[in-house]
Amino acid sequence: MSGERQASASVVAENESQGADSIHRWIYGRLAGVSAVPRGWRLSRLPDVARLESGHTPARTVPAYWGGDVRWLSLHDTKRLEEHVVTETSMTITSAGLNNSSARLLPAGTVALSRTATVGKCVLLGRRMATSQDFACYVCGPSLHNKYLLHLFRHMQPVWAVLGGGSTHKTVYMPVFENLQSLLPPLPEQRRIAEILDSLDEAIRKSERVIAKLEQMKQGLLNDLLIRGVDEHGELRDPERHPEQFKDSPLGRIPRGWEVVRFGECLSGSPQNGLYKPSSYYGVSGTPIVRIDGFYDGVLAPVSAMKRLRLADQELKTYRLEPGNILVNRVNSIDFVGKAALVPELPEPLIFESNMMRCHLLTDRLVPRFAIRWLTSYLARRWFHRRAKSAIAQASVNQGDVTGLRVVLPEPDEQERVVAAVESVEQRVDSESEQLAKLRTLKHGLMDDLLTGRVRVFASEEGKP
């Protein structure tokens, strides 16, 4: 018995002993929630309807095998596996590398599934190419549509984790693929299912592109607004057309009438460190506490998701957060030290942990929603990164670093105009994000219905499935 065959048998036996129905479901062809074979469907071993292939890595010690014109799909292409089709690869091999290894040149349209490390990632080859041994590849025959198989494999994502073995890197061994079975609909229905899921995938990709474009636009707009401001007519000030409206400052050219001050000048009192409590004080009840992972990009996580702990009345009084407070993370990795969040209206009392500081703003000088935009800007991030003190696996800033941060200070009404301009884009991002979430939910439900035969679709070639 080969090493992979022995390992595969061990994984199957282990999971069967744990009652893992996924092993039976996919090796022996049963599908979740399907009590009977849908009309017109048949149980097939995938190697009977598609040619199973794997790949190989040419000897890395032979330079002549590498850098040629043969695309070679490997784990270096993990990001590309998020797409439906891959046409380029991070590495290439030569014809000599292909001929002097077990790698094979596979045709366009082959379904390649990552079976090691990034287990379950699946893609169609968009051109002839070879792969590493980290992939199981199916060259579909005339009764199996490759795009249908792609969607089927992606729907099986939770199953691959069960079928995988190995302690360091999960691996689905080749005997699993040799024995894999599935219930397959007629070819016209396969094509129709793939078309429906492809159209949803395209809608999802389009929504993702819109959100990415809006996020980019928001960041560019925010950077301009924080330095150029918005005049009383709602227009972005232009330093090139109207240089007389600007002046020099420690932060560069800013509108006349603005100030550059230290953040500490906009606070009531000094920043205050939060509360430390041993793990024995934490539980399922008590007062929620903001921890290091409780906020990102200026926004607190939902209070319902936060851990809770027992407090004395005086501790709650001392560390209770109020709407409009600013939290600044004082200890974290170098990429996140100095991250900040604005405390919103709260459904219940909330406190904060010792690795962050609470700042009370003088709101007649610095509008909280403007302040958080400044504290999450590239100028503030650059300040904290330069001031951070490094230690083992973490970095820190102190109260002096926080109070010493330079901030621009327009009049409060202009601060409000700046915030309103940014929030108009944020609302568009939120709207698109809600639509994206609905599309993903719809796709997940449809995949489960269509790929199990619970919902049948009409196929144009037959009129009915």
C-alpha positions as a Markdown table, in Angstrom:
| # | Residue | x | y | z |
|---|---|---|---|---|
| 1 | Met | 0.0 | 0.0 | 0.0 |
| 2 | Ser | 1.4 | 3.4 | -1.0 |
| 3 | Gly | 2.1 | 6.1 | 1.6 |
| 4 | Glu | -0.8 | 8.3 | 0.4 |
| 5 | Arg | -3.1 | 5.2 | 0.3 |
| 6 | Gln | -2.2 | 4.3 | 3.9 |
| 7 | Ala | -2.7 | 7.8 | 5.1 |
| 8 | Ser | -6.0 | 8.1 | 3.3 |
| 9 | Ala | -7.3 | 4.9 | 4.8 |
| 10 | Ser | -6.2 | 6.1 | 8.2 |
| 11 | Val | -8.1 | 9.4 | 7.8 |
| 12 | Val | -11.2 | 7.6 | 6.6 |
| 13 | Ala | -11.1 | 5.2 | 9.5 |
| 14 | Glu | -10.5 | 8.0 | 12.0 |
| 15 | Asn | -13.4 | 10.1 | 10.8 |
| 16 | Glu | -15.7 | 7.1 | 10.6 |
| 17 | Ser | -14.9 | 6.3 | 14.2 |
| 18 | Gln | -16.0 | 9.8 | 15.0 |
| 19 | Gly | -19.2 | 9.4 | 13.1 |
| 20 | Ala | -18.3 | 11.8 | 10.4 |
| 21 | Asp | -21.1 | 11.3 | 7.9 |
| 22 | Ser | -19.2 | 13.5 | 5.4 |
| 23 | Ile | -16.9 | 10.6 | 4.5 |
| 24 | His | -19.8 | 8.3 | 3.5 |
| 25 | Arg | -21.7 | 11.2 | 1.9 |
| 26 | Trp | -19.0 | 12.0 | -0.6 |
| 27 | Ile | -17.1 | 8.8 | -1.1 |
| 28 | Tyr | -20.2 | 6.7 | -1.3 |
| 29 | Gly | -22.3 | 9.3 | -3.0 |
| 30 | Arg | -24.9 | 10.3 | -0.5 |
| 31 | Leu | -25.8 | 14.0 | -0.3 |
| 32 | Ala | -27.0 | 15.9 | 2.8 |
| 33 | Gly | -30.8 | 16.3 | 2.9 |
| 34 | Val | -31.4 | 14.0 | -0.2 |
| 35 | Ser | -33.5 | 11.0 | 0.8 |
| 36 | Ala | -33.8 | 9.7 | -2.7 |
| 37 | Val | -32.0 | 10.1 | -6.0 |
| 38 | Pro | -33.6 | 12.9 | -7.9 |
| 39 | Arg | -35.4 | 11.9 | -11.1 |
| 40 | Gly | -32.9 | 11.7 | -14.0 |
| 41 | Trp | -29.8 | 11.9 | -11.8 |
| 42 | Arg | -27.3 | 9.1 | -11.5 |
| 43 | Leu | -24.6 | 8.1 | -9.0 |
| 44 | Ser | -21.2 | 8.2 | -10.7 |
| 45 | Arg | -17.6 | 7.7 | -9.7 |
| 46 | Leu | -16.0 | 10.9 | -10.8 |
| 47 | Pro | -13.0 | 9.1 | -12.3 |
| 48 | Asp | -15.5 | 7.3 | -14.6 |
| 49 | Val | -16.7 | 10.6 | -16.1 |
| 50 | Ala | -13.5 | 12.6 | -15.8 |
| 51 | Arg | -9.8 | 11.8 | -16.1 |
| 52 | Leu | -8.1 | 12.2 | -12.8 |
| 53 | Glu | -4.7 | 13.8 | -12.9 |
| 54 | Ser | -2.2 | 15.3 | -10.4 |
| 55 | Gly | 1.0 | 17.2 | -10.9 |
| 56 | His | 4.6 | 17.3 | -9.9 |
| 57 | Thr | 7.5 | 19.6 | -9.1 |
| 58 | Pro | 10.5 | 19.4 | -11.3 |
| 59 | Ala | 13.9 | 19.2 | -9.6 |
| 60 | Arg | 14.6 | 22.7 | -8.2 |
| 61 | Thr | 18.3 | 22.0 | -8.3 |
| 62 | Val | 18.2 | 22.1 | -12.1 |
| 63 | Pro | 18.0 | 25.7 | -13.4 |
| 64 | Ala | 17.2 | 24.5 | -16.9 |
| 65 | Tyr | 13.8 | 23.2 | -15.7 |
| 66 | Trp | 12.6 | 26.6 | -14.5 |
| 67 | Gly | 11.6 | 29.9 | -16.0 |
| 68 | Gly | 10.3 | 28.6 | -19.3 |
| 69 | Asp | 7.0 | 29.2 | -21.2 |
| 70 | Val | 4.9 | 26.4 | -19.5 |
| 71 | Arg | 2.6 | 27.8 | -16.8 |
| 72 | Trp | 2.9 | 25.8 | -13.6 |
| 73 | Leu | 0.1 | 26.2 | -11.0 |
| 74 | Ser | 1.3 | 25.9 | -7.4 |
| 75 | Leu | 0.5 | 27.0 | -3.9 |
| 76 | His | 2.2 | 30.3 | -4.8 |
| 77 | Asp | -1.0 | 31.1 | -6.7 |
| 78 | Thr | -3.3 | 30.9 | -3.7 |
| 79 | Lys | -4.8 | 34.4 | -4.5 |
| 80 | Arg | -5.5 | 33.4 | -8.1 |
| 81 | Leu | -7.6 | 30.4 | -6.8 |
| 82 | Glu | -10.3 | 32.8 | -5.7 |
| 83 | Glu | -11.2 | 33.4 | -9.3 |
| 84 | His | -13.1 | 31.1 | -11.5 |
| 85 | Val | -10.4 | 30.8 | -14.2 |
| 86 | Val | -6.6 | 31.1 | -14.0 |
| 87 | Thr | -4.5 | 31.9 | -17.0 |
| 88 | Glu | -1.3 | 33.1 | -15.5 |
| 89 | Thr | 0.9 | 31.5 | -12.7 |
| 90 | Ser | 3.5 | 32.8 | -10.4 |
| 91 | Met | 6.1 | 30.3 | -11.6 |
| 92 | Thr | 6.8 | 28.6 | -15.0 |
| 93 | Ile | 8.7 | 25.6 | -16.1 |
| 94 | Thr | 10.5 | 24.6 | -19.3 |
| 95 | Ser | 9.7 | 21.8 | -21.6 |
| 96 | Ala | 12.7 | 20.0 | -20.2 |
| 97 | Gly | 11.3 | 20.4 | -16.7 |
| 98 | Leu | 8.0 | 19.0 | -17.9 |
| 99 | Asn | 9.6 | 16.0 | -19.7 |
| 100 | Asn | 11.9 | 15.1 | -16.8 |
| 101 | Ser | 9.2 | 15.0 | -14.1 |
| 102 | Ser | 5.8 | 13.5 | -13.5 |
| 103 | Ala | 4.1 | 16.8 | -14.3 |
| 104 | Arg | 1.6 | 16.7 | -17.1 |
| 105 | Leu | 0.5 | 19.4 | -19.5 |
| 106 | Leu | -3.3 | 19.6 | -18.9 |
| 107 | Pro | -5.8 | 21.1 | -21.3 |
| 108 | Ala | -7.7 | 24.3 | -20.8 |
| 109 | Gly | -11.0 | 23.7 | -18.9 |
| 110 | Thr | -9.4 | 21.2 | -16.5 |
| 111 | Val | -10.8 | 21.5 | -12.9 |
| 112 | Ala | -7.9 | 21.9 | -10.5 |
| 113 | Leu | -8.5 | 21.5 | -6.7 |
| 114 | Ser | -5.9 | 22.4 | -4.1 |
| 115 | Arg | -5.6 | 19.3 | -1.9 |
| 116 | Thr | -2.8 | 20.6 | 0.4 |
| 117 | Ala | -2.6 | 23.5 | 2.8 |
| 118 | Thr | -5.2 | 25.7 | 1.1 |
| 119 | Val | -7.5 | 22.6 | 0.9 |
| 120 | Gly | -10.6 | 23.0 | -1.2 |
| 121 | Lys | -9.6 | 26.0 | -3.3 |
| 122 | Cys | -10.8 | 25.3 | -6.8 |
| 123 | Val | -10.3 | 26.8 | -10.2 |
| 124 | Leu | -10.6 | 26.2 | -14.0 |
| 125 | Leu | -7.4 | 26.2 | -16.1 |
| 126 | Gly | -7.9 | 28.9 | -18.6 |
| 127 | Arg | -5.1 | 27.6 | -20.9 |
| 128 | Arg | -2.8 | 24.5 | -21.2 |
| 129 | Met | -0.6 | 24.3 | -18.1 |
| 130 | Ala | 0.9 | 22.0 | -15.6 |
| 131 | Thr | 0.4 | 21.9 | -11.8 |
| 132 | Ser | 2.3 | 20.9 | -8.7 |
| 133 | Gln | 1.5 | 17.7 | -6.8 |
| 134 | Asp | -0.6 | 19.9 | -4.5 |
| 135 | Phe | -3.5 | 19.7 | -6.9 |
| 136 | Ala | -6.0 | 17.0 | -7.9 |
| 137 | Cys | -7.2 | 17.7 | -11.4 |
| 138 | Tyr | -10.2 | 16.4 | -13.3 |
| 139 | Val | -10.3 | 16.6 | -17.1 |
| 140 | Cys | -14.1 | 16.3 | -17.7 |
| 141 | Gly | -15.5 | 13.9 | -20.2 |
| 142 | Pro | -18.6 | 14.5 | -22.4 |
| 143 | Ser | -21.1 | 13.7 | -19.6 |
| 144 | Leu | -19.7 | 16.1 | -17.0 |
| 145 | His | -19.7 | 19.9 | -17.4 |
| 146 | Asn | -16.5 | 21.4 | -15.9 |
| 147 | Lys | -18.2 | 24.5 | -14.5 |
| 148 | Tyr | -20.8 | 22.3 | -12.7 |
| 149 | Leu | -17.9 | 20.3 | -11.2 |
| 150 | Leu | -16.2 | 23.6 | -10.1 |
| 151 | His | -19.3 | 24.8 | -8.3 |
| 152 | Leu | -19.8 | 21.3 | -6.8 |
| 153 | Phe | -16.3 | 21.2 | -5.4 |
| 154 | Arg | -16.6 | 24.8 | -4.0 |
| 155 | His | -19.9 | 23.8 | -2.3 |
| 156 | Met | -18.0 | 20.9 | -0.7 |
| 157 | Gln | -15.6 | 23.2 | 1.1 |
| 158 | Pro | -16.6 | 22.0 | 4.6 |
| 159 | Val | -16.2 | 18.4 | 3.5 |
| 160 | Trp | -12.6 | 18.8 | 2.3 |
| 161 | Ala | -11.6 | 19.8 | 5.8 |
| 162 | Val | -13.1 | 16.5 | 7.1 |
| 163 | Leu | -11.5 | 14.4 | 4.4 |
| 164 | Gly | -8.1 | 16.0 | 5.0 |
| 165 | Gly | -5.3 | 14.4 | 7.1 |
| 166 | Gly | -2.0 | 15.6 | 8.4 |
| 167 | Ser | -1.0 | 17.5 | 11.5 |
| 168 | Thr | 1.1 | 20.4 | 10.1 |
| 169 | His | -0.7 | 20.9 | 6.7 |
| 170 | Lys | -4.1 | 19.3 | 6.0 |
| 171 | Thr | -3.9 | 17.1 | 2.9 |
| 172 | Val | -6.7 | 15.3 | 1.0 |
| 173 | Tyr | -4.9 | 12.2 | -0.3 |
| 174 | Met | -5.2 | 11.0 | -3.9 |
| 175 | Pro | -7.2 | 7.7 | -3.1 |
| 176 | Val | -10.0 | 10.0 | -1.9 |
| 177 | Phe | -10.3 | 11.5 | -5.3 |
| 178 | Glu | -9.9 | 8.0 | -6.9 |
| 179 | Asn | -13.0 | 6.9 | -5.0 |
| 180 | Leu | -15.0 | 10.1 | -5.0 |
| 181 | Gln | -18.6 | 9.7 | -6.1 |
| 182 | Ser | -21.5 | 12.1 | -6.6 |
| 183 | Leu | -25.0 | 12.3 | -7.8 |
| 184 | Leu | -24.9 | 14.0 | -11.2 |
| 185 | Pro | -27.9 | 15.5 | -13.1 |
| 186 | Pro | -28.2 | 15.2 | -16.9 |
| 187 | Leu | -25.7 | 17.3 | -18.8 |
| 188 | Pro | -28.2 | 20.0 | -19.9 |
| 189 | Glu | -29.2 | 20.5 | -16.2 |
| 190 | Gln | -25.6 | 20.7 | -15.2 |
| 191 | Arg | -25.0 | 23.5 | -17.7 |
| 192 | Arg | -28.1 | 25.3 | -16.5 |
| 193 | Ile | -27.1 | 25.1 | -12.8 |
| 194 | Ala | -23.6 | 26.3 | -13.7 |
| 195 | Glu | -25.2 | 29.3 | -15.7 |
| 196 | Ile | -27.3 | 30.3 | -12.7 |
| 197 | Leu | -24.4 | 30.1 | -10.2 |
| 198 | Asp | -22.1 | 31.8 | -12.7 |
| 199 | Ser | -24.5 | 34.7 | -13.0 |
| 200 | Leu | -24.7 | 35.1 | -9.2 |
| 201 | Asp | -20.9 | 35.0 | -9.0 |
| 202 | Glu | -20.7 | 37.7 | -11.6 |
| 203 | Ala | -23.2 | 39.8 | -9.6 |
| 204 | Ile | -21.1 | 39.3 | -6.5 |
| 205 | Arg | -17.8 | 40.2 | -8.2 |
| 206 | Lys | -19.5 | 43.4 | -9.7 |
| 207 | Ser | -20.7 | 44.4 | -6.2 |
| 208 | Glu | -17.2 | 43.7 | -4.8 |
| 209 | Arg | -15.7 | 45.9 | -7.5 |
| 210 | Val | -18.2 | 48.7 | -6.7 |
| 211 | Ile | -17.4 | 48.5 | -3.0 |
| 212 | Ala | -13.6 | 48.6 | -3.6 |
| 213 | Lys | -14.0 | 51.6 | -5.9 |
| 214 | Leu | -16.1 | 53.4 | -3.3 |
| 215 | Glu | -13.6 | 52.6 | -0.6 |
| 216 | Gln | -10.8 | 53.9 | -2.7 |
| 217 | Met | -12.8 | 57.1 | -3.5 |
| 218 | Lys | -13.7 | 57.5 | 0.2 |
| 219 | Gln | -10.1 | 57.3 | 1.3 |
| 220 | Gly | -9.0 | 59.8 | -1.4 |
| 221 | Leu | -11.8 | 62.1 | -0.5 |
| 222 | Leu | -11.1 | 61.9 | 3.2 |
| 223 | Asn | -7.4 | 62.7 | 2.7 |
| 224 | Asp | -8.4 | 65.8 | 0.7 |
| 225 | Leu | -11.1 | 66.9 | 3.1 |
| 226 | Leu | -8.8 | 66.6 | 6.2 |
| 227 | Ile | -6.3 | 69.0 | 4.6 |
| 228 | Arg | -8.3 | 71.2 | 2.3 |
| 229 | Gly | -11.7 | 71.3 | 4.0 |
| 230 | Val | -15.2 | 72.3 | 2.6 |
| 231 | Asp | -16.2 | 75.9 | 2.1 |
| 232 | Glu | -19.6 | 77.3 | 3.1 |
| 233 | His | -21.0 | 76.4 | -0.3 |
| 234 | Gly | -20.1 | 72.7 | 0.2 |
| 235 | Glu | -17.2 | 72.8 | -2.2 |
| 236 | Leu | -13.8 | 71.3 | -1.7 |
| 237 | Arg | -11.2 | 74.1 | -1.4 |
| 238 | Asp | -8.7 | 74.2 | -4.2 |
| 239 | Pro | -5.1 | 75.3 | -3.2 |
| 240 | Glu | -4.0 | 75.6 | -6.9 |
| 241 | Arg | -6.9 | 77.8 | -8.0 |
| 242 | His | -7.1 | 79.8 | -4.8 |
| 243 | Pro | -3.6 | 79.8 | -3.2 |
| 244 | Glu | -4.6 | 82.9 | -1.2 |
| 245 | Gln | -7.1 | 80.7 | 0.8 |
| 246 | Phe | -4.2 | 78.6 | 2.2 |
| 247 | Lys | -1.3 | 79.0 | 4.6 |
| 248 | Asp | 1.8 | 77.0 | 5.6 |
| 249 | Ser | 1.6 | 74.8 | 8.7 |
| 250 | Pro | 3.6 | 71.9 | 10.3 |
| 251 | Leu | 1.2 | 69.6 | 8.4 |
| 252 | Gly | 1.7 | 71.4 | 5.1 |
| 253 | Arg | -0.7 | 73.8 | 3.3 |
| 254 | Ile | -4.0 | 74.2 | 5.1 |
| 255 | Pro | -6.9 | 76.7 | 4.8 |
| 256 | Arg | -6.5 | 80.0 | 6.5 |
| 257 | Gly | -8.6 | 80.1 | 9.6 |
| 258 | Trp | -7.6 | 76.6 | 10.6 |
| 259 | Glu | -5.3 | 75.8 | 13.4 |
| 260 | Val | -2.8 | 73.0 | 14.0 |
| 261 | Val | -2.9 | 72.0 | 17.7 |
| 262 | Arg | -1.9 | 69.0 | 19.8 |
| 263 | Phe | -4.6 | 66.5 | 20.4 |
| 264 | Gly | -4.1 | 67.0 | 24.2 |
| 265 | Glu | -5.4 | 70.6 | 23.8 |
| 266 | Cys | -8.8 | 69.2 | 22.7 |
| 267 | Leu | -9.2 | 66.9 | 25.7 |
| 268 | Ser | -10.8 | 67.3 | 29.0 |
| 269 | Gly | -8.1 | 65.9 | 31.3 |
| 270 | Ser | -5.5 | 63.3 | 30.4 |
| 271 | Pro | -6.1 | 60.0 | 28.5 |
| 272 | Gln | -6.8 | 57.2 | 31.0 |
| 273 | Asn | -5.6 | 53.6 | 30.8 |
| 274 | Gly | -8.3 | 50.9 | 31.1 |
| 275 | Leu | -8.9 | 48.1 | 33.6 |
| 276 | Tyr | -6.9 | 44.9 | 34.0 |
| 277 | Lys | -8.7 | 41.9 | 35.4 |
| 278 | Pro | -7.4 | 38.2 | 35.6 |
| 279 | Ser | -9.2 | 35.7 | 33.5 |
| 280 | Ser | -11.0 | 34.3 | 36.5 |
| 281 | Tyr | -13.2 | 37.4 | 36.5 |
| 282 | Tyr | -14.5 | 36.8 | 33.0 |
| 283 | Gly | -17.7 | 34.8 | 32.3 |
| 284 | Val | -21.0 | 34.7 | 30.5 |
| 285 | Ser | -22.6 | 37.4 | 32.6 |
| 286 | Gly | -21.5 | 40.8 | 34.0 |
| 287 | Thr | -20.5 | 44.0 | 32.3 |
| 288 | Pro | -19.2 | 43.9 | 28.7 |
| 289 | Ile | -15.6 | 45.0 | 28.1 |
| 290 | Val | -13.8 | 46.4 | 25.0 |
| 291 | Arg | -10.7 | 44.3 | 24.4 |
| 292 | Ile | -7.9 | 44.6 | 21.9 |
| 293 | Asp | -10.0 | 42.9 | 19.1 |
| 294 | Gly | -13.1 | 44.9 | 19.9 |
| 295 | Phe | -12.7 | 47.7 | 17.4 |
| 296 | Tyr | -11.3 | 48.3 | 13.9 |
| 297 | Asp | -11.1 | 51.2 | 11.5 |
| 298 | Gly | -12.8 | 53.6 | 14.0 |
| 299 | Val | -15.8 | 51.4 | 14.8 |
| 300 | Leu | -16.6 | 49.3 | 17.9 |
| 301 | Ala | -17.8 | 45.7 | 17.5 |
| 302 | Pro | -21.3 | 45.0 | 18.7 |
| 303 | Val | -21.6 | 44.9 | 22.5 |
| 304 | Ser | -23.3 | 41.5 | 22.2 |
| 305 | Ala | -20.1 | 40.0 | 20.8 |
| 306 | Met | -17.9 | 41.3 | 23.7 |
| 307 | Lys | -16.7 | 39.3 | 26.7 |
| 308 | Arg | -18.1 | 40.1 | 30.1 |
| 309 | Leu | -16.7 | 40.2 | 33.6 |
| 310 | Arg | -17.6 | 40.9 | 37.3 |
| 311 | Leu | -17.0 | 44.4 | 38.5 |
| 312 | Ala | -17.1 | 46.4 | 41.7 |
| 313 | Asp | -19.4 | 49.5 | 41.6 |
| 314 | Gln | -16.4 | 51.8 | 41.8 |
| 315 | Glu | -14.7 | 50.1 | 38.9 |
| 316 | Leu | -17.8 | 50.5 | 36.7 |
| 317 | Lys | -17.9 | 54.2 | 37.7 |
| 318 | Thr | -14.2 | 54.7 | 36.9 |
| 319 | Tyr | -14.0 | 52.9 | 33.6 |
| 320 | Arg | -17.4 | 53.3 | 32.1 |
| 321 | Leu | -17.4 | 54.6 | 28.5 |
| 322 | Glu | -19.7 | 57.4 | 27.4 |
| 323 | Pro | -20.9 | 58.2 | 23.8 |
| 324 | Gly | -18.4 | 60.5 | 22.1 |
| 325 | Asn | -15.3 | 59.1 | 24.0 |
| 326 | Ile | -12.4 | 58.1 | 21.9 |
| 327 | Leu | -10.4 | 54.9 | 22.5 |
| 328 | Val | -6.8 | 54.6 | 21.4 |
| 329 | Asn | -5.0 | 51.2 | 21.5 |
| 330 | Arg | -1.7 | 51.7 | 23.3 |
| 331 | Val | -0.3 | 48.1 | 23.1 |
| 332 | Asn | -0.5 | 46.0 | 20.0 |
| 333 | Ser | 1.5 | 44.7 | 17.0 |
| 334 | Ile | 3.2 | 47.6 | 15.1 |
| 335 | Asp | 0.5 | 47.5 | 12.4 |
| 336 | Phe | -2.3 | 48.2 | 14.8 |
| 337 | Val | -0.8 | 50.2 | 17.7 |
| 338 | Gly | -2.6 | 53.5 | 17.9 |
| 339 | Lys | -5.8 | 52.3 | 16.2 |
| 340 | Ala | -8.8 | 54.2 | 17.5 |
| 341 | Ala | -12.5 | 54.0 | 17.8 |
| 342 | Leu | -15.4 | 56.4 | 18.5 |
| 343 | Val | -17.8 | 55.2 | 21.3 |
| 344 | Pro | -21.4 | 55.4 | 19.9 |
| 345 | Glu | -24.7 | 55.3 | 21.8 |
| 346 | Leu | -24.6 | 52.1 | 23.9 |
| 347 | Pro | -27.4 | 49.7 | 24.8 |
| 348 | Glu | -25.8 | 49.0 | 28.3 |
| 349 | Pro | -22.8 | 50.1 | 30.4 |
| 350 | Leu | -19.5 | 49.2 | 28.8 |
| 351 | Ile | -15.9 | 49.5 | 30.1 |
| 352 | Phe | -12.5 | 49.2 | 28.4 |
| 353 | Glu | -9.4 | 47.0 | 28.9 |
| 354 | Ser | -5.9 | 48.1 | 30.1 |
| 355 | Asn | -4.2 | 48.0 | 26.7 |
| 356 | Met | -6.1 | 51.1 | 25.5 |
| 357 | Met | -6.7 | 54.7 | 26.6 |
| 358 | Arg | -10.0 | 56.6 | 26.9 |
| 359 | Cys | -10.0 | 60.2 | 25.8 |
| 360 | His | -12.7 | 62.8 | 26.7 |
| 361 | Leu | -13.1 | 65.3 | 24.0 |
| 362 | Leu | -13.8 | 69.0 | 24.4 |
| 363 | Thr | -16.6 | 68.8 | 21.9 |
| 364 | Asp | -16.9 | 72.5 | 21.5 |
| 365 | Arg | -13.4 | 72.4 | 19.9 |
| 366 | Leu | -13.2 | 69.0 | 18.3 |
| 367 | Val | -16.3 | 67.2 | 16.9 |
| 368 | Pro | -16.1 | 63.5 | 17.8 |
| 369 | Arg | -17.0 | 62.3 | 14.3 |
| 370 | Phe | -14.3 | 64.6 | 12.8 |
| 371 | Ala | -11.8 | 63.5 | 15.5 |
| 372 | Ile | -12.1 | 59.8 | 14.7 |
| 373 | Arg | -11.6 | 60.5 | 11.0 |
| 374 | Trp | -8.4 | 62.3 | 11.8 |
| 375 | Leu | -7.2 | 59.5 | 14.2 |
| 376 | Thr | -7.8 | 56.8 | 11.6 |
| 377 | Ser | -6.1 | 58.9 | 8.8 |
| 378 | Tyr | -2.7 | 58.1 | 7.3 |
| 379 | Leu | -1.3 | 61.1 | 9.1 |
| 380 | Ala | -2.2 | 59.7 | 12.5 |
| 381 | Arg | -1.1 | 56.2 | 11.6 |
| 382 | Arg | 2.3 | 57.5 | 10.5 |
| 383 | Trp | 2.7 | 59.5 | 13.7 |
| 384 | Phe | 2.0 | 56.5 | 16.0 |
| 385 | His | 4.2 | 54.2 | 13.9 |
| 386 | Arg | 7.1 | 56.6 | 14.3 |
| 387 | Arg | 6.5 | 57.1 | 18.0 |
| 388 | Ala | 5.9 | 53.4 | 18.9 |
| 389 | Lys | 8.3 | 51.6 | 21.2 |
| 390 | Ser | 9.1 | 48.1 | 20.1 |
| 391 | Ala | 9.2 | 45.1 | 22.3 |
| 392 | Ile | 9.0 | 41.3 | 21.7 |
| 393 | Ala | 6.1 | 40.7 | 19.2 |
| 394 | Gln | 4.4 | 44.0 | 20.1 |
| 395 | Ala | 4.8 | 47.8 | 20.2 |
| 396 | Ser | 3.4 | 50.5 | 22.4 |
| 397 | Val | 2.6 | 54.2 | 22.6 |
| 398 | Asn | 2.2 | 56.3 | 25.8 |
| 399 | Gln | -0.1 | 59.1 | 26.8 |
| 400 | Gly | 2.5 | 61.7 | 25.7 |
| 401 | Asp | 2.4 | 60.1 | 22.2 |
| 402 | Val | -1.4 | 60.4 | 22.1 |
| 403 | Thr | -1.7 | 63.9 | 23.4 |
| 404 | Gly | 1.2 | 65.1 | 21.2 |
| 405 | Leu | -0.5 | 64.1 | 18.0 |
| 406 | Arg | -0.9 | 67.1 | 15.8 |
| 407 | Val | -4.5 | 67.6 | 14.5 |
| 408 | Val | -6.0 | 70.2 | 12.3 |
| 409 | Leu | -8.8 | 72.3 | 13.8 |
| 410 | Pro | -11.3 | 73.9 | 11.5 |
| 411 | Glu | -14.4 | 75.7 | 13.0 |
| 412 | Pro | -16.9 | 73.1 | 14.3 |
| 413 | Asp | -19.4 | 73.8 | 11.6 |
| 414 | Glu | -16.8 | 73.0 | 8.9 |
| 415 | Gln | -15.8 | 69.9 | 10.8 |
| 416 | Glu | -19.5 | 68.8 | 10.5 |
| 417 | Arg | -19.4 | 69.6 | 6.7 |
| 418 | Val | -16.3 | 67.4 | 6.3 |
| 419 | Val | -17.9 | 64.6 | 8.2 |
| 420 | Ala | -21.1 | 64.9 | 6.1 |
| 421 | Ala | -19.2 | 64.6 | 2.9 |
| 422 | Val | -17.4 | 61.5 | 4.0 |
| 423 | Glu | -20.6 | 59.9 | 5.4 |
| 424 | Ser | -22.4 | 60.3 | 2.1 |
| 425 | Val | -19.8 | 57.9 | 0.5 |
| 426 | Glu | -19.9 | 55.6 | 3.6 |
| 427 | Gln | -23.7 | 55.3 | 3.2 |
| 428 | Arg | -23.2 | 54.1 | -0.4 |
| 429 | Val | -20.6 | 51.6 | 0.8 |
| 430 | Asp | -23.0 | 50.3 | 3.5 |
| 431 | Ser | -25.8 | 50.0 | 0.9 |
| 432 | Glu | -23.6 | 48.1 | -1.5 |
| 433 | Ser | -22.3 | 45.9 | 1.4 |
| 434 | Glu | -25.9 | 45.0 | 2.3 |
| 435 | Gln | -26.6 | 44.1 | -1.3 |
| 436 | Leu | -23.4 | 42.0 | -1.4 |
| 437 | Ala | -24.4 | 40.1 | 1.8 |
| 438 | Lys | -27.8 | 39.3 | 0.3 |
| 439 | Leu | -26.2 | 38.0 | -2.9 |
| 440 | Arg | -23.9 | 35.7 | -1.0 |
| 441 | Thr | -26.8 | 34.4 | 1.1 |
| 442 | Leu | -28.8 | 33.8 | -2.0 |
| 443 | Lys | -26.0 | 32.0 | -3.7 |
| 444 | His | -25.3 | 29.8 | -0.6 |
| 445 | Gly | -28.9 | 28.7 | -0.5 |
| 446 | Leu | -29.2 | 28.1 | -4.2 |
| 447 | Met | -26.0 | 26.1 | -4.3 |
| 448 | Asp | -27.4 | 23.8 | -1.6 |
| 449 | Asp | -30.8 | 23.5 | -3.4 |
| 450 | Leu | -29.5 | 23.1 | -7.0 |
| 451 | Leu | -26.5 | 20.8 | -6.3 |
| 452 | Thr | -28.6 | 18.4 | -4.3 |
| 453 | Gly | -31.6 | 18.3 | -6.6 |
| 454 | Arg | -34.0 | 19.7 | -4.1 |
| 455 | Val | -34.8 | 22.5 | -6.6 |
| 456 | Arg | -34.8 | 21.5 | -10.3 |
| 457 | Val | -34.2 | 23.8 | -13.1 |
| 458 | Phe | -35.4 | 23.8 | -16.7 |
| 459 | Ala | -32.7 | 23.1 | -19.3 |
| 460 | Ser | -33.1 | 24.7 | -22.7 |
| 461 | Glu | -32.1 | 21.6 | -24.6 |
| 462 | Glu | -34.8 | 19.4 | -23.0 |
| 463 | Gly | -37.4 | 21.9 | -21.9 |
| 464 | Lys | -37.5 | 20.1 | -18.5 |
| 465 | Pro | -34.7 | 18.5 | -16.4 |
